[in-house]
Amino acid sequence: MRNKTLNRYMFFELIPPFIMSMAFFMFIFLMGQLLDITNMIVNYQVSLVVFLLLLVLSLPYFLVYIIPMATMMSVLLTFLRMSGDNEIVALKAGGFSMYRLLPPVLFFAFICMLITGVMGLYGMPMGKTAYERLALDVARSNFNIALKPNTFNDAFPGVVFYVRDIDHATRQLHDVFIEDGRQDDVSSTIVAPRGYLFDGENPYTFTLRLYDGIVNNVQIETRSAHATRFNTYDIRLDLQEEATEARDRRKDRREMVLSELIEYVNEAEVKDRRYYSILMELHMKFSIPFACLALSVLAVPLGIQTLTSKRSAGLGIGLICFLFYYLLLSAGMVLGETGAIPPVAGMWMPNLVMGGLGIYLWVKTANDSPVAVLEYGRGFFQRVVTVIKNRLGYPRV
């Protein structure tokens, strides 16, 4: 009965800090995405429904990385509070072993691991694909609104153009400069004092008609150039063909579901950079969710080992460990993509290091043995805080 009560109490204690950590990390991660989406609202005048849909479709990619972070922080904050309120001491006095605290933490971390796995295996590929298609549709259907003066526009692949002034009422363009690189062997530069933008045969096709300008063509192979003056010159700008090619193009590794990743790895004839990249993505689908367990095991002794008067020191050490994990993950990704180390080692090494460190610290904590590294870290953190307070003129206590 006592065990069930303790398990239920600890499990529900982990939920509030997890929600707060999720909200905080989602806000941080979505800041960059919000800038892109806000740009669509301002430039393409998308509706609120489309804005919310773009935001929802971008969430799975961030949740894969946010959930392990929030899981560790929720466990760490919960045990920091329990340590500060002397609840850990009370549990020890009541005959509870520190190993008895492990089941509710692992159960909570296991739930977070499952959610992260679903996001990585299915949510991220489908969300990324749908986001890119929706963003392309928004840009294509509102191109005439998005066209801005005094700005280089590269919305159409292979074509970059600059317009000094635009009359949106008449669609008249003034001082037009265009660089057309859609042909492999010819590079064209077009300059005209004025032009008009007409709708094409479908919403994604436009015709740009220029007047009294000049075309400079450069033959890349022969390195020859010639100029041609014109009275009227039509340029067809087509995103429909580009959209079809985008749908048929080779998928990015983050757009592949689990079956596609396995199929590519099994059928790849050449172990090139793309092979290693996709193999790493395959391992990452499982290693990052497993980080919920590894980081949670590490967070418990970090919270228990922190003294009541130095709660901020334990939080600082936890953040450092958190940063260290993602540094290991980034290093493993870089080395694994080049083939310097096996992708399985690059993706699972951070979990083994942090999980092994967590098990070691947990054993030390259960045996009431102080950890020299944590003691040194707390002392260093307190010295830094003292120096900062002295600099700011805080009175000494």
C-alpha positions as CSV (number, residue, x, y, z in Angstrom):
1,M,0.0,0.0,0.0
2,R,2.8,2.4,0.9
3,N,4.5,1.6,-2.4
4,K,1.4,2.4,-4.4
5,T,0.9,5.7,-2.6
6,L,4.6,6.7,-3.1
7,N,4.4,5.8,-6.8
8,R,1.2,7.7,-7.4
9,Y,2.5,10.7,-5.4
10,M,5.8,10.9,-7.3
11,F,4.2,10.3,-10.7
12,F,1.8,13.2,-10.3
13,E,4.5,15.4,-8.9
14,L,6.4,15.0,-12.2
15,I,3.6,16.3,-14.4
16,P,3.5,20.0,-13.5
17,P,7.2,20.7,-14.0
18,F,7.0,18.7,-17.2
19,I,4.2,20.9,-18.6
20,M,6.1,24.0,-17.6
21,S,9.3,22.8,-19.2
22,M,7.4,21.8,-22.4
23,A,5.9,25.3,-22.6
24,F,9.2,27.0,-22.0
25,F,11.2,24.9,-24.5
26,M,8.4,25.1,-27.1
27,F,8.4,28.8,-26.9
28,I,12.2,28.9,-27.4
29,F,12.2,26.5,-30.3
30,L,9.3,28.0,-32.0
31,M,10.7,31.6,-32.0
32,G,12.6,31.0,-35.2
33,Q,9.7,29.2,-36.8
34,L,7.3,32.0,-35.9
35,L,9.5,34.5,-37.8
36,D,9.1,32.5,-41.0
37,I,5.4,32.0,-40.5
38,T,4.9,35.7,-39.6
39,N,6.7,36.6,-42.8
40,M,4.0,34.5,-44.6
41,I,1.3,36.4,-42.8
42,V,2.7,39.8,-43.7
43,N,3.9,39.1,-47.2
44,Y,1.3,36.5,-48.4
45,Q,-1.6,37.5,-46.3
46,V,-2.4,34.0,-45.1
47,S,-5.5,33.4,-43.0
48,L,-5.5,32.5,-39.3
49,V,-6.5,28.9,-40.1
50,V,-3.5,28.5,-42.4
51,F,-1.2,30.1,-39.8
52,L,-2.3,27.7,-37.1
53,L,-2.0,24.8,-39.5
54,L,1.6,25.7,-40.3
55,L,2.3,26.0,-36.6
56,V,0.8,22.6,-35.8
57,L,2.7,20.9,-38.7
58,S,6.0,22.3,-37.4
59,L,5.5,21.0,-33.9
60,P,6.5,17.3,-34.4
61,Y,10.0,18.2,-35.5
62,F,10.6,20.2,-32.3
63,L,8.8,17.8,-30.0
64,V,11.3,15.1,-30.8
65,Y,14.0,17.2,-29.2
66,I,11.9,19.0,-26.7
67,I,10.3,16.1,-24.9
68,P,13.6,14.5,-23.7
69,M,14.7,17.9,-22.5
70,A,11.4,18.5,-20.6
71,T,11.5,15.0,-19.2
72,M,14.9,15.5,-17.6
73,M,14.0,19.0,-16.3
74,S,10.8,17.7,-14.8
75,V,12.6,14.9,-12.9
76,L,15.4,17.2,-11.8
77,L,13.0,20.0,-10.6
78,T,10.9,17.5,-8.8
79,F,13.8,15.9,-6.8
80,L,15.3,19.4,-6.2
81,R,12.0,20.3,-4.5
82,M,11.8,17.1,-2.6
83,S,15.4,17.4,-1.5
84,G,14.8,21.1,-0.5
85,D,11.6,20.2,1.5
86,N,13.4,17.3,3.3
87,E,11.1,14.8,1.7
88,I,14.0,12.6,0.7
89,V,15.2,12.6,4.3
90,A,11.7,11.7,5.5
91,L,11.6,8.8,3.0
92,K,14.9,7.5,4.2
93,A,13.8,7.8,7.8
94,G,10.6,5.8,6.9
95,G,12.7,2.9,5.6
96,F,12.5,3.6,1.9
97,S,15.6,2.8,-0.2
98,M,16.6,5.3,-2.9
99,Y,16.2,2.5,-5.4
100,R,12.5,2.5,-4.5
101,L,12.2,5.9,-6.2
102,L,13.3,4.5,-9.5
103,P,10.0,2.7,-10.7
104,P,7.8,5.8,-10.9
105,V,10.5,7.8,-12.6
106,L,11.2,5.1,-15.2
107,F,7.4,4.7,-15.8
108,F,7.1,8.5,-16.4
109,A,10.2,8.5,-18.6
110,F,8.9,5.4,-20.5
111,I,5.6,7.3,-21.4
112,C,7.6,10.3,-22.6
113,M,9.8,7.9,-24.6
114,L,6.8,6.4,-26.4
115,I,5.4,9.9,-27.2
116,T,8.8,10.9,-28.6
117,G,9.1,7.7,-30.6
118,V,5.7,8.3,-32.2
119,M,6.7,11.9,-33.1
120,G,10.0,10.7,-34.6
121,L,8.6,7.8,-36.5
122,Y,5.4,9.2,-37.9
123,G,4.8,12.8,-36.8
124,M,8.0,14.4,-38.0
125,P,8.1,12.9,-41.5
126,M,4.4,13.6,-42.2
127,G,4.5,17.0,-40.6
128,K,7.6,18.1,-42.5
129,T,6.2,17.0,-45.8
130,A,2.9,18.6,-45.3
131,Y,4.4,21.8,-44.0
132,E,6.6,22.2,-47.1
133,R,3.7,21.5,-49.5
134,L,1.4,24.0,-47.7
135,A,4.1,26.7,-47.6
136,L,4.7,26.2,-51.3
137,D,1.0,26.4,-52.1
138,V,0.7,29.6,-50.0
139,A,3.7,31.2,-51.8
140,R,2.5,30.2,-55.3
141,S,-1.1,31.3,-54.9
142,N,-0.1,34.7,-53.4
143,F,3.0,35.5,-55.4
144,N,1.6,38.8,-56.9
145,I,0.9,40.0,-53.4
146,A,4.3,38.9,-52.1
147,L,6.2,40.7,-54.8
148,K,8.1,43.6,-53.0
149,P,10.0,46.5,-54.5
150,N,13.7,47.0,-53.8
151,T,14.1,43.3,-52.9
152,F,15.7,40.4,-54.7
153,N,13.1,37.7,-55.2
154,D,14.0,34.1,-55.8
155,A,10.6,32.5,-55.4
156,F,10.9,30.9,-58.8
157,P,13.7,28.3,-58.9
158,G,16.5,29.4,-61.4
159,V,15.2,33.0,-61.7
160,V,16.2,36.0,-59.5
161,F,14.7,39.4,-60.2
162,Y,14.8,42.8,-58.7
163,V,12.1,45.5,-59.2
164,R,12.6,49.1,-58.0
165,D,9.0,50.1,-57.9
166,I,5.6,48.2,-58.2
167,D,2.1,49.5,-58.8
168,H,0.0,46.7,-57.4
169,A,-3.2,48.2,-58.8
170,T,-2.1,48.0,-62.4
171,R,0.7,45.4,-61.8
172,Q,3.2,47.7,-63.6
173,L,6.8,47.2,-62.7
174,H,9.6,49.8,-63.0
175,D,13.3,49.2,-63.5
176,V,13.3,45.4,-63.7
177,F,16.5,43.4,-63.4
178,I,16.3,39.6,-64.0
179,E,18.9,36.8,-63.9
180,D,17.6,33.7,-65.6
181,G,19.7,30.6,-65.0
182,R,17.1,27.9,-65.9
183,Q,19.2,26.8,-68.8
184,D,22.4,24.8,-68.0
185,D,24.5,26.1,-70.8
186,V,23.2,29.8,-71.0
187,S,23.1,32.5,-68.4
188,S,20.8,35.4,-69.3
189,T,20.6,38.8,-67.7
190,I,17.6,41.0,-68.6
191,V,17.2,44.7,-67.9
192,A,14.1,46.7,-68.7
193,P,12.7,50.1,-67.6
194,R,9.2,48.8,-67.3
195,G,7.0,45.7,-67.4
196,Y,3.7,44.1,-66.5
197,L,2.8,41.0,-64.6
198,F,0.0,38.9,-66.1
199,D,-1.7,35.8,-64.7
200,G,-1.1,32.6,-66.6
201,E,-3.4,29.7,-67.5
202,N,-3.5,28.6,-63.8
203,P,-3.1,30.3,-60.5
204,Y,0.6,29.2,-60.3
205,T,1.7,30.5,-63.6
206,F,2.7,34.1,-64.4
207,T,3.8,36.0,-67.5
208,L,6.2,38.9,-67.1
209,R,6.1,41.2,-70.2
210,L,9.0,43.6,-70.4
211,Y,9.3,46.6,-72.7
212,D,12.3,48.4,-74.3
213,G,15.0,46.4,-72.6
214,I,18.1,44.4,-73.3
215,V,19.0,40.7,-73.0
216,N,22.6,39.7,-72.3
217,N,23.3,36.0,-73.0
218,V,26.5,34.2,-71.9
219,Q,27.4,30.9,-73.4
220,I,29.1,29.0,-70.6
221,E,30.8,26.4,-72.7
222,T,32.2,28.7,-75.4
223,R,32.5,31.7,-73.0
224,S,31.0,34.0,-75.5
225,A,28.4,36.7,-74.9
226,H,26.0,38.7,-77.0
227,A,23.4,41.4,-76.3
228,T,20.0,41.8,-77.9
229,R,17.7,44.8,-77.6
230,F,13.9,44.2,-77.6
231,N,10.7,46.2,-77.7
232,T,8.6,43.4,-76.1
233,Y,9.9,40.4,-74.2
234,D,7.8,37.8,-72.4
235,I,9.1,35.6,-69.6
236,R,7.0,32.7,-68.4
237,L,7.3,32.0,-64.7
238,D,5.9,28.6,-63.8
239,L,5.8,27.0,-60.4
240,Q,3.5,24.2,-61.3
241,E,6.3,22.2,-62.9
242,E,8.5,22.9,-60.0
243,A,5.9,21.8,-57.6
244,T,5.5,18.5,-59.5
245,E,9.2,18.0,-59.4
246,A,9.2,18.7,-55.7
247,R,6.6,16.0,-55.1
248,D,8.6,13.6,-57.2
249,R,12.0,14.4,-55.9
250,R,14.1,12.2,-53.7
251,K,12.8,12.5,-50.1
252,D,14.9,14.1,-47.5
253,R,15.9,11.8,-44.6
254,R,13.6,13.6,-42.2
255,E,10.6,13.0,-44.6
256,M,11.1,9.3,-44.6
257,V,9.0,7.0,-42.4
258,L,10.6,3.9,-40.7
259,S,9.9,1.5,-43.6
260,E,11.4,3.8,-46.2
261,L,14.6,4.3,-44.1
262,I,15.0,0.5,-43.7
263,E,14.3,-0.1,-47.4
264,Y,16.9,2.4,-48.4
265,V,19.6,1.0,-46.0
266,N,19.0,-2.6,-47.2
267,E,19.0,-1.7,-50.9
268,A,21.8,0.9,-51.0
269,E,24.6,-0.3,-53.3
270,V,27.1,2.5,-52.4
271,K,27.9,3.5,-48.9
272,D,28.2,7.2,-49.6
273,R,27.4,10.3,-47.5
274,R,23.6,9.9,-48.1
275,Y,23.8,6.3,-47.0
276,Y,25.4,7.1,-43.7
277,S,23.1,10.1,-43.2
278,I,20.0,7.9,-43.6
279,L,21.5,5.1,-41.4
280,M,22.0,7.7,-38.7
281,E,18.5,8.9,-39.1
282,L,17.3,5.4,-38.7
283,H,19.2,5.0,-35.4
284,M,18.1,8.5,-34.3
285,K,14.5,7.4,-34.5
286,F,15.2,5.2,-31.4
287,S,18.2,6.8,-29.7
288,I,16.6,10.2,-29.1
289,P,13.4,8.7,-27.5
290,F,15.6,6.4,-25.3
291,A,17.3,9.6,-24.1
292,C,14.2,10.2,-22.0
293,L,15.2,7.2,-19.8
294,A,18.9,8.0,-19.8
295,L,18.5,11.6,-18.8
296,S,15.9,10.8,-16.2
297,V,18.2,8.3,-14.5
298,L,20.8,11.0,-14.4
299,A,18.5,13.7,-13.1
300,V,17.4,11.9,-10.0
301,P,20.9,11.8,-8.2
302,L,21.5,15.3,-9.4
303,G,18.4,16.4,-7.6
304,I,19.0,14.4,-4.4
305,Q,22.7,15.3,-4.1
306,T,21.8,19.0,-4.1
307,L,21.7,20.6,-0.6
308,T,18.7,22.6,0.4
309,S,20.5,25.9,0.5
310,K,22.1,25.3,-2.8
311,R,19.2,24.3,-5.0
312,S,20.3,26.6,-7.8
313,A,23.6,24.9,-8.0
314,G,22.0,21.5,-8.7
315,L,19.9,23.1,-11.5
316,G,23.0,24.6,-13.0
317,I,24.8,21.3,-12.9
318,G,21.7,19.7,-14.6
319,L,21.7,22.3,-17.4
320,I,25.4,21.6,-17.9
321,C,24.8,17.9,-18.2
322,F,22.0,18.6,-20.5
323,L,24.2,20.7,-22.8
324,F,26.9,18.0,-22.6
325,Y,24.4,15.4,-23.9
326,Y,23.5,17.4,-27.0
327,L,27.2,18.2,-27.7
328,L,27.8,14.5,-27.7
329,L,24.8,14.0,-30.0
330,S,26.0,16.7,-32.4
331,A,29.5,15.3,-32.4
332,G,28.2,11.8,-33.1
333,M,26.1,13.2,-36.0
334,V,29.0,14.9,-37.6
335,L,31.4,12.0,-37.3
336,G,28.7,9.4,-38.3
337,E,27.7,11.3,-41.5
338,T,31.3,11.3,-42.7
339,G,31.8,7.6,-41.8
340,A,34.6,8.4,-39.3
341,I,32.7,6.3,-36.7
342,P,29.8,3.8,-37.1
343,P,26.5,5.6,-37.1
344,V,25.2,3.3,-34.4
345,A,28.0,4.5,-32.1
346,G,27.5,8.1,-33.0
347,M,23.8,8.0,-32.1
348,W,23.8,5.7,-29.1
349,M,27.0,7.0,-27.4
350,P,25.4,10.0,-25.7
351,N,22.7,7.7,-24.1
352,L,25.4,5.2,-22.9
353,V,27.5,8.0,-21.5
354,M,24.7,9.9,-19.7
355,G,22.9,6.7,-18.7
356,G,26.1,5.1,-17.3
357,L,26.9,8.3,-15.4
358,G,23.4,8.4,-14.0
359,I,23.6,4.8,-12.8
360,Y,27.0,5.5,-11.2
361,L,25.6,8.6,-9.4
362,W,22.5,6.7,-8.3
363,V,24.5,4.0,-6.7
364,K,26.6,6.6,-4.9
365,T,23.5,8.4,-3.8
366,A,21.8,5.3,-2.5
367,N,24.8,4.5,-0.5
368,D,24.9,8.0,0.9
369,S,28.4,8.6,-0.7
370,P,29.1,12.2,-1.7
371,V,30.2,12.7,-5.3
372,A,33.4,14.7,-5.6
373,V,32.5,16.2,-9.0
374,L,29.1,17.4,-7.7
375,E,30.7,18.8,-4.6
376,Y,33.3,20.7,-6.7
377,G,30.6,21.8,-9.1
378,R,28.4,23.2,-6.3
379,G,31.4,25.0,-4.8
380,F,32.4,26.5,-8.2
381,F,28.8,27.6,-8.9
382,Q,28.5,29.2,-5.5
383,R,31.8,31.1,-6.0
384,V,30.6,32.4,-9.3
385,V,27.3,33.5,-7.7
386,T,29.2,35.2,-4.8
387,V,31.4,37.1,-7.3
388,I,28.4,38.3,-9.3
389,K,26.7,39.5,-6.1
390,N,29.7,41.3,-4.9
391,R,30.1,43.0,-8.3
392,L,26.4,44.1,-8.2
393,G,26.9,45.4,-4.7
394,Y,24.8,42.9,-2.8
395,P,25.5,43.1,1.0
396,R,27.3,40.1,2.5
397,V,25.3,37.9,4.8
